[in-house]
Amino acid sequence: MKTLAYVLIGFVSIICLPGILSSNVEASDYLGDFCWTIAHENVPMGIAKASVLDIGGGQYLLSGKMTDSDGNVYIGHANALFEGDNILLTISGSASSNQGMLGGTVHVVLENFTLNGTWQSVGLDVSYADDSINTDKENGSATLISCPQ
């Protein structure tokens, strides 16, 4: 009897599950890669590059990296939405080297039509040498550029 119950559950799952799953699935649209020069106190820090997906419902996902002037790479992901004449983003990111690790959150406000804007960040820097943890707060600007090859 137990075997029959498992067979029936398996059969119902095979027949019904694809219909249930496919009825709630929405595809995302790849909108392209976008790049910005990131500056702090008017000094360029590096270039950020993000792939942007429209996931529907006015929500967008970004995945990418920032490469600083020393060649260090910081990876991150973000969600974004339109709010009035602005695009608001929240980015979570991290980086590590043999000297330490850092992680942080960045709030970005971009102008809707130019895609230029400002950012503020908070983060933690961990030193492997002495296990110290330092907090960090910065702000600056983001200027849309053509993505480098």
DSSP file (Angstrom, degrees, kcal/mol; ACC not computed):
  #  RESIDUE AA STRUCTURE BP1 BP2  ACC     N-H-->O    O-->H-N    N-H-->O    O-->H-N    TCO  KAPPA ALPHA  PHI   PSI    X-CA   Y-CA   Z-CA
    1    1 A M     >        0   0    0      0, 0.0     4,-1.9     0, 0.0     5,-0.1   0.000 360.0 360.0 360.0 -41.6    0.0    0.0    0.0
    2    2 A K  H  >  +     0   0    0      1,-0.2     4,-2.0     2,-0.2     5,-0.2   0.886 360.0  52.9 -62.2 -38.4    2.9    2.4    0.9
    3    3 A T  H  > S+     0   0    0      1,-0.2     4,-2.4     2,-0.2    -1,-0.2   0.907 106.8  51.6 -63.9 -42.2    4.4    1.7   -2.5
    4    4 A L  H  > S+     0   0    0      1,-0.2     4,-2.6     2,-0.2    -1,-0.2   0.889 108.1  52.3 -61.5 -40.2    1.2    2.5   -4.3
    5    5 A A  H  X S+     0   0    0     -4,-1.9     4,-2.6     2,-0.2    -1,-0.2   0.916 110.2  48.1 -62.9 -43.2    1.0    5.8   -2.5
    6    6 A Y  H  X S+     0   0    0     -4,-2.0     4,-2.7     2,-0.2    -2,-0.2   0.902 111.7  50.0 -64.0 -40.7    4.6    6.7   -3.6
    7    7 A V  H  X S+     0   0    0     -4,-2.4     4,-2.8     2,-0.2    -2,-0.2   0.924 112.1  47.5 -63.2 -44.6    3.8    5.8   -7.2
    8    8 A L  H  X S+     0   0    0     -4,-2.6     4,-2.8     2,-0.2     5,-0.2   0.912 112.8  48.4 -63.7 -42.6    0.6    7.9   -7.1
    9    9 A I  H  X S+     0   0    0     -4,-2.6     4,-2.4     2,-0.2    -2,-0.2   0.921 113.5  48.2 -62.2 -43.9    2.5   10.9   -5.6
   10   10 A G  H  X S+     0   0    0     -4,-2.7     4,-2.4     2,-0.2    -2,-0.2   0.917 112.6  48.2 -62.1 -44.2    5.3   10.5   -8.2
   11   11 A F  H  X S+     0   0    0     -4,-2.8     4,-2.3     2,-0.2     5,-0.2   0.929 112.7  47.2 -63.3 -47.0    2.7   10.3  -11.0
   12   12 A V  H  X S+     0   0    0     -4,-2.8     4,-3.1     1,-0.2     5,-0.5   0.900 112.3  51.6 -61.9 -40.6    0.8   13.4   -9.8
   13   13 A S  H  X S+     0   0    0     -4,-2.4     4,-1.9    -5,-0.2    -2,-0.2   0.912 110.7  47.6 -62.8 -42.5    4.1   15.2   -9.4
   14   14 A I  H  < S+     0   0    0     -4,-2.4    -2,-0.2     1,-0.2    -1,-0.2   0.891 119.4  39.1 -66.9 -39.4    5.3   14.4  -12.9
   15   15 A I  H  < S+     0   0    0     -4,-2.3     4,-0.4    -5,-0.2    -2,-0.2   0.915 127.7  29.3 -77.1 -44.3    1.9   15.4  -14.5
   16   16 A C  H  X S+     0   0    0     -4,-3.1     4,-2.0    -5,-0.2     3,-0.4   0.837 104.2  70.2 -90.4 -35.8    1.1   18.5  -12.4
   17   17 A L  H  X S+     0   0    0     -4,-1.9     4,-2.9    -5,-0.5     5,-0.3   0.882  95.9  52.1 -58.5 -45.8    4.5   20.0  -11.4
   18   18 A P  H  > S+     0   0    0      0, 0.0     4,-2.6     0, 0.0    -1,-0.2   0.906 111.5  48.6 -59.0 -38.6    5.6   21.2  -14.8
   19   19 A G  H  > S+     0   0    0     -4,-0.4     4,-1.3    -3,-0.4    -2,-0.2   0.893 113.0  47.1 -65.5 -40.2    2.3   23.1  -15.3
   20   20 A I  H  X S+     0   0    0     -4,-2.0     4,-0.6     2,-0.2    -1,-0.2   0.937 116.1  44.0 -67.4 -46.8    2.5   24.6  -11.8
   21   21 A L  H >< S+     0   0    0     -4,-2.9     3,-1.0     1,-0.2     4,-0.3   0.922 114.1  48.3 -66.3 -44.3    6.1   25.7  -12.3
   22   22 A S  H >< S+     0   0    0     -4,-2.6     3,-0.7    -5,-0.3    -1,-0.2   0.776 102.5  63.0 -71.5 -23.9    5.7   27.1  -15.8
   23   23 A S  H 3< S+     0   0    0     -4,-1.3    -1,-0.2     1,-0.2    -2,-0.2   0.724 109.4  40.3 -73.2 -18.4    2.6   29.1  -15.0
   24   24 A N  T << S+     0   0    0     -3,-1.0     2,-0.4    -4,-0.6    -1,-0.2   0.351  90.2 109.5-108.8   4.9    4.5   31.3  -12.6
   25   25 A V    <   -     0   0    0     -3,-0.7     2,-0.4    -4,-0.3    -3,-0.0  -0.690  42.1-175.6 -90.3 131.2    7.8   31.7  -14.5
   26   26 A E        -     0   0    0     -2,-0.4     2,-0.2    29,-0.1    -2,-0.0  -0.984  19.2-134.9-120.3 136.1    8.7   35.1  -16.0
   27   27 A A        -     0   0    0     -2,-0.4     2,-0.3     1,-0.0     0, 0.0  -0.537  17.1-129.8 -84.3 154.9   11.7   35.5  -18.1
   28   28 A S        -     0   0    0     -2,-0.2     2,-0.5    28,-0.0    27,-0.2  -0.714  14.3-129.2-100.7 157.8   14.0   38.5  -17.6
   29   29 A D  E     -A   54   0A   0     25,-2.3    25,-2.9    -2,-0.3     2,-0.6  -0.933  14.0-134.3-109.5 125.2   15.2   40.8  -20.4
   30   30 A Y  E     -A   53   0A   0     -2,-0.5    23,-0.2    23,-0.2     3,-0.1  -0.679  20.8-175.5 -75.8 120.3   18.9   41.5  -20.8
   31   31 A L  E     -     0   0A   0     21,-3.0     2,-0.2    -2,-0.6    -1,-0.2   0.589  43.7-103.2 -95.7 -13.1   19.2   45.3  -21.3
   32   32 A G  E     -A   52   0A   0     20,-0.8    20,-2.5     2,-0.0     2,-0.4  -0.627  40.8 -55.1 123.2 179.5   23.0   45.4  -21.9
   33   33 A D  E     -A   51   0A   0     18,-0.2     2,-0.3    -2,-0.2    18,-0.2  -0.825  46.4-168.8 -99.2 138.4   26.2   46.3  -20.2
   34   34 A F  E     -A   50   0A   0     16,-2.6    16,-2.8    -2,-0.4     2,-0.3  -0.959   1.9-160.4-127.7 145.6   26.7   49.7  -18.7
   35   35 A C  E     -AB  49 145A   0    110,-0.7   110,-2.6    -2,-0.3     2,-0.3  -0.955   6.5-175.0-130.7 147.5   29.9   51.4  -17.4
   36   36 A W  E     -AB  48 144A   0     12,-2.3    12,-2.7    -2,-0.3     2,-0.6  -0.988  27.5-126.5-136.6 145.2   30.6   54.3  -15.1
   37   37 A T  E     -AB  47 143A   0    106,-2.8   106,-2.2    -2,-0.3     2,-0.5  -0.842  32.0-148.8 -84.0 127.4   33.7   56.1  -13.9
   38   38 A I  E     -AB  46 142A   0      8,-2.8     7,-3.9    -2,-0.6     8,-1.4  -0.876  19.2-177.7-102.8 127.6   33.6   56.1  -10.1
   39   39 A A  E     -AB  44 141A   0    102,-2.5   102,-1.8    -2,-0.5     2,-0.4  -0.934  19.4-160.3-128.1 149.9   35.1   59.0   -8.3
   40   40 A H  E >  S-A   43   0A   0      3,-2.3     3,-1.6    -2,-0.3   100,-0.2  -0.997  86.8  -9.5-127.2 123.2   35.6   60.0   -4.7
   41   41 A E  T 3  S-     0   0    0     -2,-0.4    -1,-0.1    98,-0.4    99,-0.1   0.899 130.2 -58.0  52.3  44.5   36.2   63.7   -4.0
   42   42 A N  T 3  S+     0   0    0      1,-0.2    -1,-0.3    -3,-0.1    98,-0.1   0.584 113.7 119.4  63.4  14.1   36.6   64.3   -7.7
   43   43 A V  E <  S-A   40   0A   0     -3,-1.6    -3,-2.3     0, 0.0    -1,-0.2  -0.944  70.5-118.2-108.8 120.4   39.4   61.7   -7.9
   44   44 A P  E     -A   39   0A   0      0, 0.0    -5,-0.3     0, 0.0    25,-0.1  -0.325  30.2-179.2 -58.7 132.3   38.7   58.8  -10.2
   45   45 A M  E     -     0   0A   0     -7,-3.9    24,-1.5     1,-0.4     2,-0.3   0.703  54.0 -68.0-101.6 -29.2   38.8   55.5   -8.3
   46   46 A G  E     -AC  38  68A   0     -8,-1.4    -8,-2.8    22,-0.3     2,-0.5  -0.987  53.7 -67.2 164.9-169.2   38.0   53.1  -11.1
   47   47 A I  E     -AC  37  67A   0     20,-2.2    20,-2.6    -2,-0.3     2,-0.4  -0.965  33.2-155.3-120.4 130.1   35.5   51.8  -13.6
   48   48 A A  E     -AC  36  66A   0    -12,-2.7   -12,-2.3    -2,-0.5     2,-0.4  -0.862   9.6-171.8-102.5 137.6   32.3   49.9  -12.7
   49   49 A K  E     +AC  35  65A   0     16,-3.0    16,-2.2    -2,-0.4     2,-0.4  -0.997   7.1 178.4-131.0 128.7   30.7   47.6  -15.3
   50   50 A A  E     -AC  34  64A   0    -16,-2.8   -16,-2.6    -2,-0.4     2,-0.4  -0.990  25.5-141.1-134.6 138.2   27.3   46.0  -14.8
   51   51 A S  E     -AC  33  63A   0     12,-2.7    12,-1.7    -2,-0.4     2,-0.4  -0.827  29.2-147.6 -89.7 134.7   25.1   43.8  -16.8
   52   52 A V  E     -AC  32  62A   0    -20,-2.5   -21,-3.0    -2,-0.4   -20,-0.8  -0.901  14.9-171.8-115.8 132.2   21.4   44.9  -16.4
   53   53 A L  E     -AC  30  61A   0      8,-2.9     8,-2.5    -2,-0.4     2,-0.7  -0.974  18.2-144.1-120.3 133.2   18.4   42.6  -16.4
   54   54 A D  E     +AC  29  60A   0    -25,-2.9   -25,-2.3    -2,-0.4     6,-0.2  -0.868  19.4 179.6 -90.7 113.0   14.7   43.8  -16.4
   55   55 A I  E     -     0   0A   0      4,-1.8     5,-0.2    -2,-0.7    -1,-0.1   0.378  43.8-109.4 -98.6   5.1   13.0   41.2  -14.2
   56   56 A G  E >  S+ C   0  59A   0      3,-0.7     3,-1.6   -27,-0.1    -1,-0.3  -0.090  91.5  74.5  93.2 166.7    9.5   42.8  -14.5
   57   57 A G  T 3  S-     0   0    0      1,-0.3     3,-0.1    -3,-0.1    -1,-0.0   0.732 125.9 -63.6  64.2  22.9    7.3   44.7  -12.1
   58   58 A G  T 3  S+     0   0    0      1,-0.3    24,-0.5    23,-0.1     2,-0.4   0.641 107.3 126.1  77.1  12.9    9.6   47.8  -12.3
   59   59 A Q  E <   -C   56   0A   0     -3,-1.6    -4,-1.8    22,-0.1    -3,-0.7  -0.844  38.1-170.7-109.7 143.5   12.5   45.8  -10.8
   60   60 A Y  E     -CD  54  80A   0     20,-1.9    20,-2.3    -2,-0.4     2,-0.4  -0.977   8.8-152.2-132.2 144.0   16.0   45.5  -12.3
   61   61 A L  E     -CD  53  79A   0     -8,-2.5    -8,-2.9    -2,-0.4     2,-0.4  -0.935  10.3-167.0-115.5 141.2   19.0   43.3  -11.3
   62   62 A L  E     -CD  52  78A   0     16,-2.4    16,-2.5    -2,-0.4     2,-0.4  -0.967   6.2-177.6-126.5 143.9   22.6   44.3  -11.9
   63   63 A S  E     +CD  51  77A   0    -12,-1.7   -12,-2.7    -2,-0.4     2,-0.3  -0.992  31.7  96.9-139.7 131.1   25.6   42.1  -11.7
   64   64 A G  E     -CD  50  76A   0     12,-2.4    12,-2.3    -2,-0.4     2,-0.3  -0.897  50.2 -96.5-176.7-154.3   29.2   43.3  -12.2
   65   65 A K  E     -CD  49  75A   0    -16,-2.2   -16,-3.0    -2,-0.3     2,-0.4  -0.967  11.9-137.1-151.1 161.2   32.5   44.5  -11.0
   66   66 A M  E     -CD  48  74A   0      8,-2.5     8,-2.7    -2,-0.3     2,-0.6  -0.998  15.3-159.5-122.4 132.4   34.5   47.6  -10.3
   67   67 A T  E     -CD  47  73A   0    -20,-2.6   -20,-2.2    -2,-0.4     6,-0.2  -0.955  15.2-148.0-111.2 120.5   38.2   47.6  -11.3
   68   68 A D  E >   -C   46   0A   0      4,-2.4     3,-2.1    -2,-0.6   -22,-0.3  -0.235  33.3 -93.1 -84.0 176.9   40.2   50.3   -9.4
   69   69 A S  T 3  S+     0   0    0    -24,-1.5   -23,-0.1     1,-0.3    -1,-0.1   0.678 126.2  54.8 -64.8 -17.9   43.2   52.1  -10.7
   70   70 A D  T 3  S-     0   0    0      2,-0.1    -1,-0.3     0, 0.0   -24,-0.1   0.433 121.0-106.4 -92.3  -0.7   45.6   49.5   -9.2
   71   71 A G    <   +     0   0    0     -3,-2.1     2,-0.2     1,-0.3    -2,-0.1   0.476  69.9 147.3  89.8   2.2   43.8   46.7  -11.0
   72   72 A N        -     0   0    0      1,-0.0    -4,-2.4    -5,-0.0     2,-0.5  -0.494  39.2-140.5 -71.1 142.1   42.0   45.3   -7.9
   73   73 A V  E     -D   67   0A   0     -6,-0.2     2,-0.5    23,-0.2    23,-0.3  -0.906  15.6-170.4-112.1 131.0   38.6   43.8   -8.7
   74   74 A Y  E     -D   66   0A   0     -8,-2.7    -8,-2.5    -2,-0.5     2,-0.3  -0.976  12.9-153.9-116.0 127.2   35.5   44.3   -6.5
   75   75 A I  E     +DE  65  94A   0     19,-2.0    19,-2.1    -2,-0.5     2,-0.3  -0.753  23.2 153.7-103.9 151.9   32.5   42.2   -7.4
   76   76 A G  E     -DE  64  93A   0    -12,-2.3   -12,-2.4    -2,-0.3     2,-0.3  -0.987  29.7-144.6-163.3 170.3   28.9   43.0   -6.6
   77   77 A H  E     -DE  63  92A   0     15,-2.1    15,-2.7    -2,-0.3     2,-0.3  -0.964  20.5-174.4-141.1 157.5   25.2   42.7   -7.4
   78   78 A A  E     -DE  62  91A   0    -16,-2.5   -16,-2.4    -2,-0.3     2,-0.4  -0.965  20.9-140.0-148.3 159.9   22.4   45.2   -7.1
   79   79 A N  E     -DE  61  90A   0     11,-1.4    11,-1.9    -2,-0.3     2,-0.3  -0.943  27.1-172.9-118.8 152.0   18.7   45.8   -7.4
   80   80 A A  E     +DE  60  89A   0    -20,-2.3   -20,-1.9    -2,-0.4     2,-0.3  -0.967  11.2 176.4-143.4 155.2   17.3   49.0   -8.9
   81   81 A L  E     - E   0  88A   0      7,-1.8     7,-2.8    -2,-0.3     2,-0.4  -0.984  34.1-104.8-154.4 157.8   14.0   50.8   -9.4
   82   82 A F  E     + E   0  87A   0    -24,-0.5     2,-0.4    -2,-0.3     5,-0.2  -0.697  32.2 178.5 -84.9 134.8   12.8   54.0  -10.8
   83   83 A E  E >   - E   0  86A   0      3,-3.0     3,-1.8    -2,-0.4     2,-0.2  -0.872  61.1 -57.0-138.0 101.7   11.6   56.6   -8.3
   84   84 A G  T 3  S-     0   0    0     -2,-0.4    -1,-0.0     1,-0.3     0, 0.0  -0.480 121.2 -15.3  64.1-126.9   10.5   59.9   -9.9
   85   85 A D  T 3  S+     0   0    0     -2,-0.2    27,-2.8    -3,-0.1    28,-0.3   0.248 128.0  75.2 -91.2  12.2   13.3   61.3  -12.0
   86   86 A N  E <   -EF  83 111A   0     -3,-1.8    -3,-3.0    25,-0.2     2,-0.5  -0.806  68.5-137.4-124.1 162.2   15.9   59.0  -10.5
   87   87 A I  E     -EF  82 110A   0     23,-2.7    23,-2.7    -2,-0.3     2,-0.4  -0.990  24.0-154.3-114.4 125.2   17.0   55.4  -10.5
   88   88 A L  E     -EF  81 109A   0     -7,-2.8    -7,-1.8    -2,-0.5     2,-0.4  -0.855  14.1-176.9-103.0 134.2   17.8   54.1   -7.0
   89   89 A L  E     -EF  80 108A   0     19,-2.4    19,-2.4    -2,-0.4     2,-0.5  -0.965  18.5-161.3-128.8 145.9   20.3   51.2   -6.6
   90   90 A T  E     -EF  79 107A   0    -11,-1.9   -11,-1.4    -2,-0.4     2,-0.4  -0.985  19.0-166.8-123.0 119.1   21.5   49.2   -3.6
   91   91 A I  E     -EF  78 106A   0     15,-3.1    15,-2.7    -2,-0.5     2,-0.5  -0.884  10.1-164.9-110.3 134.0   24.7   47.4   -4.3
   92   92 A S  E     +EF  77 105A   0    -15,-2.7   -15,-2.1    -2,-0.4     2,-0.3  -0.971  26.2 159.6-112.4 132.5   26.3   44.7   -2.1
   93   93 A G  E     -EF  76 104A   0     11,-2.2    11,-2.2    -2,-0.5     2,-0.3  -0.945  20.6-173.4-149.9 168.7   29.9   43.9   -2.9
   94   94 A S  E     -EF  75 103A   0    -19,-2.1   -19,-2.0    -2,-0.3     2,-0.3  -0.976   2.1-174.9-156.4 165.6   33.1   42.4   -1.6
   95   95 A A  E     - F   0 102A   0      7,-2.1     7,-2.8    -2,-0.3     2,-0.3  -0.966   6.4-170.6-157.9 155.7   36.8   42.0   -2.5
   96   96 A S  E     + F   0 101A   0    -23,-0.3     2,-0.3    -2,-0.3     5,-0.2  -0.989   7.6 171.8-148.7 158.6   39.7   40.1   -0.9
   97   97 A S        -     0   0    0      3,-2.7     3,-0.3    -2,-0.3    -2,-0.0  -0.817  56.8 -82.9-146.2-175.0   43.4   39.8   -1.3
   98   98 A N  S    S+     0   0    0     -2,-0.3     3,-0.1     1,-0.2    -2,-0.0   0.557 128.0  53.7 -74.7  -4.6   46.2   38.1    0.6
   99   99 A Q  S    S-     0   0    0      1,-0.3    29,-2.5    29,-0.1    30,-0.6   0.693 121.7 -54.8 -98.1 -24.5   46.2   41.2    2.9
  100  100 A G  E     - G   0 127A   0     -3,-0.3    -3,-2.7    27,-0.3     2,-0.3  -0.992  47.5 -97.7 172.5-171.4   42.6   41.3    3.9
  101  101 A M  E     -FG  96 126A   0     25,-1.9    25,-3.5    -2,-0.3     2,-0.3  -0.973  22.2-166.7-137.9 150.4   38.9   41.4    2.9
  102  102 A L  E     +FG  95 125A   0     -7,-2.8    -7,-2.1    -2,-0.3     2,-0.3  -0.989   5.8 178.2-137.8 151.9   36.3   44.1    2.6
  103  103 A G  E     +FG  94 124A   0     21,-1.9    21,-2.7    -2,-0.3     2,-0.3  -0.987  14.2 150.8-146.3 150.5   32.6   44.1    2.2
  104  104 A G  E     -FG  93 123A   0    -11,-2.2   -11,-2.2    -2,-0.3     2,-0.4  -0.986  37.2-113.9-167.6 176.3   30.1   46.8    1.9
  105  105 A T  E     -FG  92 122A   0     17,-2.5    17,-2.2    -2,-0.3     2,-0.4  -0.983  23.9-162.4-125.8 136.8   26.8   48.3    0.8
  106  106 A V  E     -FG  91 121A   0    -15,-2.7   -15,-3.1    -2,-0.4     2,-0.5  -0.978   6.3-156.0-123.8 130.9   26.5   51.2   -1.6
  107  107 A H  E     -FG  90 120A   0     13,-2.9    13,-2.1    -2,-0.4     2,-0.4  -0.927  19.5-171.1-103.8 126.2   23.4   53.4   -2.2
  108  108 A V  E     -FG  89 119A   0    -19,-2.4   -19,-2.4    -2,-0.5     2,-0.5  -0.943  16.4-166.4-122.7 138.6   23.4   55.0   -5.6
  109  109 A V  E     -FG  88 118A   0      9,-2.5     9,-2.0    -2,-0.4     2,-0.4  -0.974  15.3-175.3-122.4 114.9   21.1   57.7   -7.0
  110  110 A L  E     -FG  87 117A   0    -23,-2.7   -23,-2.7    -2,-0.5     2,-0.3  -0.871  30.2-113.0-109.9 143.1   21.3   58.1  -10.8
  111  111 A E  E  >  -F   86   0A   0      5,-3.3     4,-2.4    -2,-0.4   -25,-0.2  -0.575  28.0-128.2 -71.4 135.2   19.5   60.7  -12.9
  112  112 A N  T  4 S+     0   0    0    -27,-2.8    -1,-0.1    -2,-0.3   -26,-0.1   0.820 100.9  34.8 -53.8 -40.9   16.9   59.0  -15.1
  113  113 A F  T  4 S+     0   0    0    -28,-0.3    -1,-0.2     1,-0.1   -27,-0.1   0.779 127.8  31.5 -94.0 -29.1   18.0   60.5  -18.4
  114  114 A T  T  4 S-     0   0    0      2,-0.2    30,-0.2    -3,-0.0    -2,-0.2   0.692  86.8-139.7 -99.6 -22.2   21.8   60.8  -18.1
  115  115 A L     <  +     0   0    0     -4,-2.4     2,-0.3     1,-0.3    -3,-0.1   0.674  62.9 125.6  61.7  20.5   22.5   57.8  -15.8
  116  116 A N        +     0   0    0     -5,-0.2    -5,-3.3    27,-0.1    -1,-0.3  -0.727  31.0 121.5 -97.0 155.6   25.0   59.9  -13.9
  117  117 A G  E     -GH 110 142A   0     25,-2.6    25,-2.6    -2,-0.3     2,-0.3  -0.938  49.6 -70.7-178.1-157.0   24.7   60.4  -10.2
  118  118 A T  E     -GH 109 141A   0     -9,-2.0    -9,-2.5    -2,-0.3     2,-0.3  -0.825  29.7-160.7-125.7 161.6   26.0   60.1   -6.7
  119  119 A W  E     -GH 108 140A   0     21,-2.0    21,-2.1    -2,-0.3     2,-0.3  -0.976   7.2-164.7-142.1 155.6   26.8   57.2   -4.3
  120  120 A Q  E     -GH 107 139A   0    -13,-2.1   -13,-2.9    -2,-0.3     2,-0.3  -0.989  16.8-169.5-134.8 142.3   27.3   56.7   -0.6
  121  121 A S  E     -GH 106 138A   0     17,-2.9    17,-1.6    -2,-0.3     2,-0.4  -0.964  16.4-167.7-135.6 152.6   28.9   53.6    0.9
  122  122 A V  E     +GH 105 137A   0    -17,-2.2   -17,-2.5    -2,-0.3     2,-0.3  -0.989  27.4 155.7-130.5 143.2   29.5   51.9    4.3
  123  123 A G  E     -GH 104 136A   0     13,-2.2    13,-2.1    -2,-0.4     2,-0.4  -0.966  37.2-121.4-158.8 172.9   31.8   49.0    4.7
  124  124 A L  E     -GH 103 135A   0    -21,-2.7   -21,-1.9    -2,-0.3     2,-0.5  -0.987  17.3-160.7-123.9 133.4   34.1   46.8    6.8
  125  125 A D  E     -GH 102 134A   0      9,-2.9     9,-2.7    -2,-0.4     2,-0.5  -0.970   7.8-163.4-114.0 126.1   37.8   46.2    6.1
  126  126 A V  E     -GH 101 133A   0    -25,-3.5   -25,-1.9    -2,-0.5     2,-0.5  -0.941   6.9-150.2-112.7 126.3   39.4   43.2    7.7
  127  127 A S  E  >  -G  100   0A   0      5,-2.4     4,-1.4    -2,-0.5     5,-0.3  -0.828   4.8-159.2 -94.4 126.9   43.1   42.9    8.0
  128  128 A Y  T  4 S+     0   0    0    -29,-2.5   -28,-0.2    -2,-0.5    -1,-0.1   0.772  87.5  66.8 -72.6 -24.9   44.6   39.4    8.0
  129  129 A A  T  4 S+     0   0    0    -30,-0.6    -1,-0.2     1,-0.2   -29,-0.1   0.914 126.7   2.0 -64.0 -44.3   47.8   40.6    9.6
  130  130 A D  T  4 S-     0   0    0      2,-0.1    -1,-0.2    -3,-0.1    -2,-0.2   0.281  93.6-117.2-129.4  11.0   46.2   41.6   12.9
  131  131 A D     <  +     0   0    0     -4,-1.4     2,-0.2     1,-0.2    -3,-0.2   0.719  60.0 157.3  58.3  23.0   42.5   40.6   12.6
  132  132 A S        -     0   0    0     -5,-0.3    -5,-2.4    -6,-0.0     2,-0.5  -0.492  31.5-150.4 -77.4 150.4   41.5   44.2   13.0
  133  133 A I  E     - H   0 126A   0     -7,-0.2     2,-0.4    -2,-0.2    -7,-0.2  -0.987  13.3-173.1-123.2 123.9   38.2   45.4   11.6
  134  134 A N  E     - H   0 125A   0     -9,-2.7    -9,-2.9    -2,-0.5     2,-0.3  -0.923  16.6-136.4-117.2 141.6   37.8   49.0   10.5
  135  135 A T  E     - H   0 124A   0     -2,-0.4     2,-0.4   -11,-0.2   -11,-0.2  -0.658  20.8-164.0 -92.9 155.3   34.6   50.7    9.4
  136  136 A D  E     - H   0 123A   0    -13,-2.1   -13,-2.2    -2,-0.3     2,-0.4  -0.999  12.7-175.9-142.3 139.4   34.6   52.9    6.3
  137  137 A K  E     + H   0 122A   0     -2,-0.4     2,-0.3   -15,-0.2   -15,-0.2  -0.988  18.4 157.1-137.8 127.3   32.1   55.5    5.0
  138  138 A E  E     - H   0 121A   0    -17,-1.6   -17,-2.9    -2,-0.4     2,-0.3  -0.902  17.5-167.5-141.2 168.7   32.6   57.3    1.6
  139  139 A N  E     + H   0 120A   0     -2,-0.3   -98,-0.4   -19,-0.3     2,-0.3  -0.968  21.1 129.9-151.4 165.8   30.7   59.1   -1.0
  140  140 A G  E     - H   0 119A   0    -21,-2.1   -21,-2.0    -2,-0.3     2,-0.3  -0.934  44.9 -63.0 177.9-154.9   31.3   60.3   -4.6
  141  141 A S  E     -BH  39 118A   0   -102,-1.8  -102,-2.5    -2,-0.3     2,-0.4  -0.834  21.4-151.5-125.0 159.0   30.0   60.4   -8.1
  142  142 A A  E     -BH  38 117A   0    -25,-2.6   -25,-2.6    -2,-0.3     2,-0.5  -0.997  13.9-169.2-129.9 125.1   29.3   58.0  -10.9
  143  143 A T  E     -B   37   0A   0   -106,-2.2  -106,-2.8    -2,-0.4   -27,-0.1  -0.969  24.0-122.2-121.7 122.3   29.6   59.2  -14.6
  144  144 A L  E     +B   36   0A   0     -2,-0.5     2,-0.3  -108,-0.2  -108,-0.3  -0.354  39.7 169.0 -63.0 134.8   28.3   57.0  -17.4
  145  145 A I  E     -B   35   0A   0   -110,-2.6  -110,-0.7    -2,-0.1     2,-0.3  -0.889  43.1 -86.9-136.6 167.7   30.9   56.1  -20.0
  146  146 A S        -     0   0    0     -2,-0.3  -112,-0.1  -112,-0.1  -110,-0.0  -0.608  57.1-103.1 -71.6 139.1   31.2   53.8  -23.0
  147  147 A C        -     0   0    0     -2,-0.3    -1,-0.1  -114,-0.2   -98,-0.1  -0.462  35.8-119.9 -68.1 131.3   32.4   50.4  -21.8
  148  148 A P              0   0    0      0, 0.0    -1,-0.1     0, 0.0    -3,-0.0  -0.345 360.0 360.0 -67.0 151.9   36.1   49.8  -22.4
  149  149 A Q              0   0    0     -2,-0.0    -2,-0.1     0, 0.0     0, 0.0   0.471 360.0 360.0 -76.7 360.0   36.9   46.8  -24.6
